């Protein structure tokens, strides 16, 4: 972080991870939805401020070899860690530099996408201003900047807990002690009284949040020297001074009023037609703590009403599945498709039912809009798959539904389709990045730029073996040797071996399902 004499990020490493909402694909998709013409994701320049060890940026560079990536961070230790991974992967399209943000100038060049995640709220005001100055001076004419930050009014609640923890650890200097004592205080407060009241309920929720935090996250976020939330409208005022304008939130569903009862949305619309003011009122309604805001140059004319025609060149993906074991696609019976976060779509339209069924079957792969339309027409019996009617009524209907379900978080829209396979080859190949990462832990980045936890020891070993040189027989031989070695080690240490023996006996039977599982996690390229 810039602006601090002693950098705590060199003292306590903050392991990086991918954030799909910062990926150029997400930024370009939203930009195009609102009428911009951003650079092609496959051939763009990306700058990340406060990149840490490159946990977010390196997977982007790995997946987009035709693009250029630059990461900046003041802490030298995480930069060195990231550089080691870059060298191990042999990447030539990424540079990680230990550099103070305040020293960045126009010499760094123009970037199509600029990312500042987990930075703005944790630096002094002068550095906050510099972040936005960089977003103006170094952003390409049709570029998109992503800035995340803590917000009020929810920030008041978080500050309440943060200030109590800071008081409790005021005399402690060792990071591990500060983390342990901070958690202990909130646990003590949350469990101090049996009688439920709003304050205790709030503390219990905060205890859940803090317990789930990684130690480094708690240390650098809640126990940081600086943690300054801001009201959304104040942030936009500051961005406007730098001739930047509000584009959207990185999660489109965050700016939808459909989550509120109709009368609430109606009153909001009566209060104001100013989008920024309306968003501020929505923060009041949600008690929002955190925003992930996209900015662009002020002189760009945005179209705030995305049209179905705009997604004709997009890719579509969705984890939604029918709630029926055997969905009736052909008739006008109503089918419901539910997503992982409670969102759902009910429809009696055969075309839409066919499209949603296809997306669920091919998840997590994305499907080009034209291919999805052709497949939906064929499966619903409306037209043959080879018919091409341009952007007709079917296309408009499907496009409209996809826009609405995307806004609700049920479907994903993309301008880029990552390269991975669901059909496992004779000699399976896993992502080289994941094979390197699994050697040092259970958390890997898949080819959809998401974190995947591989906790099973056998699955971790299998992932390491998938370099394209082994067929099924060779894989079974290696895995058998691995399990037998594990049994021997457990015996020597006096540990039970029954569970390992069971795994050994079902090894051949489980291999294909385990390979299919890795494929469904978007970890295989062949």
N, C-alpha and C positions, 0 to 999 in steps of 0.2 A: 504494500500500500504506500502511496505517496504521502508525504507530509509528516511522517513520524520519524524521530531521530533514531530510535531503536525499533527495528522491524520485528514484531512478534511472529510474523509468518516464517522467519528464518529459525525462530526458536521452537515453535510448534507447527509442524507441517499440516497443511490443510489439503488432504488428498482431493484432487480434482475429479470431476465426473462429467459426463455429457448432459447437456440441457437441450432437449429437442426444440424447445421454444426459441432458442438462440440460433438455430441452424439457418444458413442462408436460404434453404428451401422454405422454411416457415416465413421468413421475412419477405422473400420474393413473392410467395403465394398471397400474403395479405396485401402487399403493395399492388399486385396485379388485380386483386379483387376490387380495390378502390381506385382503379384507373391509372396506376402508374406503369412505367415501362422499365422495371429494374433490370440489371445485368443478369444474363443467363447464369444459373447456379454452377454450371459445369465449367465456366470460364470467367471467374470473378476474382476480386481482391477482397480479403477479409482482415479486419484488424480487431483484436481483442485486447481491451485495457484491463489490467489486473488479471492476467491469464493464469497465474499460479503455476502449477506444474504442467499445464497444457492438457489437463484431463478432458476439457471441453473442446479445445481447438485441434489437438492432434488427431482424434477420430474424424473430424471434418476433412482435414488434409489427406488422411488415409482414404476416405471415401470419394474425394473429389480431386483426383490427381492433376486435372487440368486447371485448377484454380490455385491462387497464391494466398498464403496465410502468414500473418505477422502477429506475434503475441508479445505483450509488454507487461513487465511486473517489476516492482522495485526490489522485491525479495529475491536474492541471488540463489539461495538454496533450492527452492522449488524449480527455478528456471533450469538449474543444472540437472535436476531429476528429469525434467521434461526433455531436455536435450539428449539425454542418454536413451530415452525411448525413441526419439526421432531417429537417432543414429542406428539403433537396433532394427528399426523398420526400414531403414534406407530411404527415408522420405527426403525429397529435394525441393518440395514446394512449401516448406514452412520454416520460419525463423522465429526463435524465442529469444528475447533480448532483456537483460536486466537494465531497466531504464526508468527514471523518474518521469511520471506523466507530465510534470511541469516543464520538462525539457523537450517535449514533442513539438515539432514545428511542421510547416508545410513541406519541409525536406523529406518527410516520411512518405509523402505522396498521397494520392487519392485512393479511397477505398469504396467499394460498392456496398459493403456492409460493415458496420462498426458495432461492436458488442461491449457493453460495460455491465456485467452481471455481478451482483454482490459487492459493489464498489462504492457507488454514489453516497449511500447513507453512512459509510464508515470512514469518510475522509473529511478534512476541514472545508469550510465554505469556499476558500480560494481554489481548492482542488476540484470541488464540485463544479465550480464555474469553468474551470479548465476542461473538464470532461465534455461539457456542452460546447465549449469553444472548439474542441477537436472535432466534435460531431458536425460542426458547421464548416470549419476550414478544410478538413480532410475527407469529407463525404462527397462522393461523386454526385453530379446533378440529379440523377434519378436514384440515388442511394437511400438506404434505410439504416437508421441507428436504433439500437436496442439499449435501453437503460432501465435497470431494475432498482427499486428503492423502497424503503419502509414508509408507510403512510399513516397519517391521522385520518379518522379518529381511533382506529384500532391500535395505533402506535402508543396511545396513552396507556392502554391496558398492558401492553408488552413492557413499557417503561416502568410501570408500577412494580412488576416482578424484577426487572433488571436492576432497578435502584435498590431494592431490598437485598438482592444478591451481592451487588457491589459493596453495600455497607457491611454485609456479613464477612466478606473476604478482604476488607480494606487493609488488613495488616499482613496478608499472605502474599508472598512473591512467587512461590513455586507454582507453575501452571497446573500440575496435577492436583495439588492441594486446593487451589481456587475452584477447579471444576468439581471436585468431590464435595467440598463444603457448600458450594452454590446449590448443588442438587439436594444435599442434605437439608438445607434450610427450607427449600420449597416443600420437600416431603414432610418436614416437621410442621410447617404451617398448614399444609393441606390436610394432615391427619390429626391436627391438634384438638378438634372438637367433633363429637359424634353427631351433633345436631346439624342437619343440612340448612344452609342458607346461601344466598347468591354469592357471597364472598368465598365461602368454602368450595362451592361448585366451580367457581372461576379458578381457584387455586388448584383444584384437582385436574382441571383441563390443562392448566399450565404445567403441572407435574407430568402429565402424559406427554406433552410436547417436549419438555426438557429431557425426559427419560429416553425418548426416541432419538434425540439428537446424538450424533457422533460427538465425542469429547472435543475434537478440534473445532467443530461447528459451534458448540456452546461457548468455548473459549474465545473464538474470534468474532462471534456474533453478539451474544448477550453480555459477555464480560469484556467486550472491547472498550478501549478508552473512549472511542467516539462511536455513537450509534444515534443518528439524528433523523427521525422521521420528518416528513413534510406533507402538508396538504397538497392534494393533486393539483388544484388550481394554482398554487404557488409554484409548483414545479413547472407547469406549463407557462406561467408568466416568465420564469427564468429562461426557459427554452425559447420563448418568443423574442426575448431580448437578444438572443443569438440568431435570430431570423430562422428559427426552426418551428415547425408546426406539428400538432398532434395527428398521428396517422391512425393508430388503433392500439389495442393491447395484444400481446403475443398470443394469448388465448382468446379467440374471438368470442367465446361464450361469456367471457367476463364483462362484455359491454352490452349484453342483451337484457332488455327489460322484461322479457317473457318469463323470467324466473319469479317475478312479482305478480300478485293478483291483478286482474285487469284494472281495478279502480286505482291502484297505486301507479301503474304506468300512465293512466289517463291524467292523474293529478300532476305527475312529473312533466308531462307534455304541456299541461296548462301553465305550470310554473315558468317554463322557459323553453325556447327553441335553440338556445345556445348549447352545443354539444358538450363543451368543457364544463359548463355550469351543471348540466344534467348529470354528467359523470361524477361531479363532486357530490351531488345529492345522493347518487347511488352508493358512493362510499359511506355517506352517513347512514344509509339504510342497511348496508352490509357490515358496518363497523370494520371496514377493510383495513388490513395491516400492511399489505404488500402489493405493489404494482410492477408490471413488466411492460413498459410503455415503448411504443415504436414512434420514432420521429422522422420527419423528412424536411426538405427545404421548404421555406415558407412560400416560395413563388410557384409551387406545383399546384395545379388545379385538381382537386380530388373529387371523385364521384362517390358519395357516401351511400349510394344505393346499388349494391352489386347486382348485376343482371345475369340470368341463366346463361346467356350467350358467352359471357366472359370466361366460363370454365370449360369451354369446348376443347381446349388444349391441355387441361389439367389431368392429373392422375387422381384416382379415388381409392381410398381404403377404409375398411370399417371392421371392428371386432364384433359388431352387433350380430346376434343370432336370434332366430325365430324361437318364440316360447313354445311352439308346437314341435313335437317330435317329427312329424311329417307335414310341413307347411303346404297348404293348398294354394298353389300359385295360379292355376288356370282359371278358377272361378272368381266370383265377386265376394267371397267370404273374407272377413276381416282377419288379418294376421298381425301379430305384434312382434316387433324386433327390438330386443333390449340390449343396451350397452353396459359397459362395466361400471359406470358411475351413476346408474339410476335413470339415465335418459332412455327414451323409448319412442318408437314410431308405430302407430297403428294405421294400417292402410288396407283397402279392398281392391287397389289397383294392381292387376296382374303384372304390368310392366315394372312397377316399383317393387313389388314382392319378389319378382325374379331378380332384379338388380341387387336388392339387399341380401337375398339368399346367396347369390354368387360372391358378393364381397365377403360374407361371413365364411364361406368355404375356402376362399383364397387368402384370407388374412394370415400373416401381416403384409403380404404382397399387395402392391397397389396396381390398379387396372386403369388404363387410359380411358377417358370418357367415351371415345368412339367405340372402343372394344366393349365397354360395359353396356353401352346402348345396344349394340348388335347382339350381345349375349342375352340381354333382357328381352329383346324382341323375339329372339329365337325360342327362349325358354317359356315365354308367355304365349307363344303361338300366334303372335300378331303379324310378324314378318319373318322371312328367312334371315339367317344371320348375315348373308351376303348383300342384302338390300342396302342401298345408300340413298337416303332421302334428304341429306343435308341437315340443317338445323330446323327440323319440322316440329310439329306439335308434340311428338313423343320426346324429342330432344329437349324441348322447352319444359315439358312436364318433369322429366327426370332431372334436368338442371335445376329447376326451382326447388324440388324436394332435396336435392343434395346441398344446395345453399342453406336451406332451413335446418337440415340435420347437422350440417357442419357448424352452424352457429350454436346449435344445442349441444355440441360435443359428441355427437353420435357417429359422424363420419369425418374422415380426414381428407383434405384437399392438398395436393402437392403439385409443384411444377417440375419436380425431379423424382425419378424412380430409382432407389438404390438397387445395386446388383447383388442379389442373393437368390438361393434356390430353395424350393420346397421338395423337389424330387432329388433324392440322394443318389449320387453317382456310384459306380463300381468301386472307385477309389476316392472316398469322400475327402473334401477339402474344406477346412474351417478358416475363417478370417485370421490372417496372420497377426493382427492386432489382438484379437481375443486369445490366441495361442500364447502370445507373449504375456498378456495380463494375467492369465490363469496360473502362470508359474509363481506369481507373487501374492496370490490371494484368491478369493472366491468371486470378486466383482469384475465383470468384463463389460465392454461396450459392444453392442451388436451393430449390425449394418443399417439399422433404422435410427441410429444415434440415441440409443436408450441404454440404461444400465440393466444388466442381467445378473442375478445372483445365482451362481452355480455352487451349491453347498455340498452336494453329494461327492464324496471322494472319487468314486468310480467315474462319474460324469466329468469331473475335472481331468482325470487321467485320459479319458476318451477324447476330450477336446484337444488335449496336447498332441495326441497321436494323429490327428486328422490333417496331415500335411500333403495328402495326395499320393503318397508312396505306398500305402497299404490297402489291400483289399480286405474283404470281410474275414478271410482266414487269418491273415496277418494280424488284424486287429484283435481277434479272439486269442491268438497266441500271446500277444503283448499284454492283454488284459488279464489273462489267466496267470501269467508270470507275476503281474503286479499284485493280484489277490493272494497268490500263494506266499509271496514275500510279506504281505501284510499279516497273514495268518501266523507265519513264523515269528515275526516281530511281536505280535500280541502275546503269543505263547511265552516268549522269553520275558516279557514284562508282566506276565500273570494276568492278562486281560482276557475276557470271554471272546471266543472266536465263532460262536454259532451263527451270528448274523453275517459274518464274512463268508462262512461256508455256504449259507443259503444263497448269497450273491453269486458265488462260484458255480453252484449247481444250476442256476438259471441264466448263466452268462450268455450262452448262445441264443436262448429264447428272448432275452431282453435287448440284445444288440440293436436289432432293427427299430424297435420302438424308441430306444434312446437316441438313435441317429435321427429319427423323424422328429423327436422332441427338440433336438438342437436346431434342426431345420426350421421348425415353427418359431423358434426364438430368434430367427434371422441371424444365425451365426455361420451358416454354410454358404460357400460360393460354388460348390461343385459336389 
